[in-house]
Amino acid sequence: MKKFARTALLLLFDFAALYLSFLLAIWLRFEYIEAKHYQVLHSFYPEFAVASLAIFWWMGLYNRSLRFASIVDLIAVFNSVVLLTFSKLAILYFFGAQSCSRTVILNDWLLNFSFVAASRMSVRVMLDMFEAEPLRTVFFGYVKNKGKRVLIYGAGRAGESVVREIRRNEFLPFRIVGIVDDDPAKKGKIIHGVSVLGGREILNQSVISKKVEEIIIAIPSAPGNVLREIVRLCQSSKVRFKTLPGLQGIIEGKLFSLQLKDIAIEDLLRRAPAKIDLAEIDVYVKDKRVLVSGAGGSIGSEICRQIMAFKPSKLFLLGHGENSIFNIYNELFPKRGNTEIIPIIADVQDRQKIISIFKNRKPQIVFHAAAHKHVPLMESNPTEAVKNNVFGSKNLIEAAHDFGCERFVMISTDKAVNPTSVMGATKRVAEMILKYYAKRSSTRFAAVRFGNVLGSRGSVIPLFKEQIERGGPITVTDKNMVRYFMTIPEASKLVIQAGAYGTSGEVFVLDMGEQVKIVDLASDLIRLSGLELGKDIEIVFTGLRPGEKLYEELLTAAEGVSTTKNKKIFVAPPEDVDEKLFPEVLQKLEKTASAEDEQAVLSYLWKIVPKFIEPVRLNEK
């Protein structure tokens, strides 16, 4: 009944506006109204009213929210009144009033638009006025929203959205006292009743003078280096601060209403979101049988999540650990749609099991993410690294070749370039095996090489967080150590995209941006935890561990690089593999690994990868 009454009131107002606007238009033109003018209006008013009702209803003017009326609604009113004016002209022409003054018609259009627009906007204007802090104080004697006093950092589109959301939602526990923005042209501007106070130089002063309790950083498009500077400035103000999701989060739909979050270390490494060609992926994944090895791991599980969006007919979750496979299966099962999700517990080192899986399941596309990846652990267990990373990969590659898979994409690492670790050397050998089979197979083989991913199991960020929770110290191997970083979702998307490009054993290299100093990450994480470096938490340098190097490389000097359609994916030309000697040396490596002969395993790794130099072990010899 409430909706019916609201619509009835709008109809009455529109019909009155229709009548008055025409009379006023005549008066504005002639400065008088005669009986003949009333006669013309009364003759055509029924037709005008019917046309008005039909057009306004068709344009949705009676279904729009008055409380949240906006520019979009004004545009709809404008278009509706234009259509109505043309309808009036047609009615007047065909019913014998061809000589109607053009000035009257123009005045009528302007007045009609003003009346109808006012009826739609007046409700919002009045409510906004009474919700404004000065008027609430005058009329009600108190401030309605007594939440935290907040300062917004950023007067762009995101900052405007935050201000608007807080001001219109009385239940949000915030009270905006000002905006800070580094653009000098915005200083003094007023956004939804809130002033832009100035740039970052006045932030600390504003925090004190405005009694700020919290800062909201509303610059989702800011790159990591800019955000790091802003965060350090906010930290110096000694008040709590939050941020919006990054641009990638907004693109993925993570900004619902006003979704604030504490600054995370991932935000400080914020990178431009990867652009993915969905059509290219859809062509090779949709309705296909897809197998992901290491499906319970950080990268493997994210690949599974991303693949689900492209609706494969079957998704095989292959993994050795039952708990991790159980978790990703339970996560994906409710979202399966028409995709059949099949968990498979198997070890990639079990050659007969892998053959059985490919023979019975017949996967068409394989993403190989299963690997031993912890550098220090693999230094202590070189035979296990070889069994899993080399011959586990070889089992999958051979099976994909023998059973005619369409595509095979292997996850590699920047540590495979000029390797100084057993893990890096084994991944380099796996790349060589893939290239060897690519030359003699109809399967489209490819490897994707990238650096560290934030949040993956055993990565440096979770380790630092654990050390902070224990009260420190944070251990860093060397103050000059740098690493490439990217997020798990970005790496996984680019891996899937690279699968569309691979044809003959190429090694694709992901654009990892700039290398980041590990000690800087540790310092930022201490500050983000609300602690003070050197006072609450110490950083201790422990020296390089076996197999580690100060910096990583994505390409060897001899590989060179060429571009793909995606600006974040590059391709290195296939490395030459000795067709005669490679299988023989590989066979000897397998035998020595099975015999648990560590020294022989290292010797054959050096033969296969001549640039593999491991100083610690060489010194021990």
Buried (B, 14 or more C-beta within 10 A) or exposed (E): EEEEEEBEEBBEBBBEBBBEBBBBBBBBBEEEEEEEBEEBBEEBBEBBBEBBBEBBBEBEBBEBEBEEBEEEBBEBBBEBBBBBBBBBBEBBEEEEBEEBEEEBBBBBBBBBBBBBBEBBBEBBEEBBEEBBBEEBEEEEEEEEBEBBBBBBBBBBEBBBBBBBBBBBEEEBEBBBBBBBBBEEEBBEEEBBEBBBBBBBEBBBEBBEEBEBBBBBBBBBBBBBEEBBEBBEBBBEBEBBBBBBBBBBBBEEEEBEEBEBEEBBBBBBBBBBBBEBEEEBBBEBBEEBBBBBBBBBBBBBBBBBBBBBBBBBBBBBBBBBBEEBBBEBBEEBEEEEEEBEBBBBBBBBBBBEBBBEBBEEBEBBBBBBBBBBBBBBBBBEBBBBBBBBBBBBBBBBBBBBBBBEBBBBBBBBBBBBBBBBBBBBBBBBBBBBBBBBBBEEBEBBBBBBBBBBBBBBEEBBBEEBBEBBEEEBBBBBBBEEBBBBBBBBBBBBBBBBBBBBBBEEBBBBBBBBBEBBBBBBBBBBBBBBBEBEBEEEBEBEBEEBEBBBBBEBBBBBEEBEEEEBEBEBBBBBBBBEBEEEEBEEBBEBBBEBBEEEBBEBBBEBBBEBBEEBBBEBBEEEE
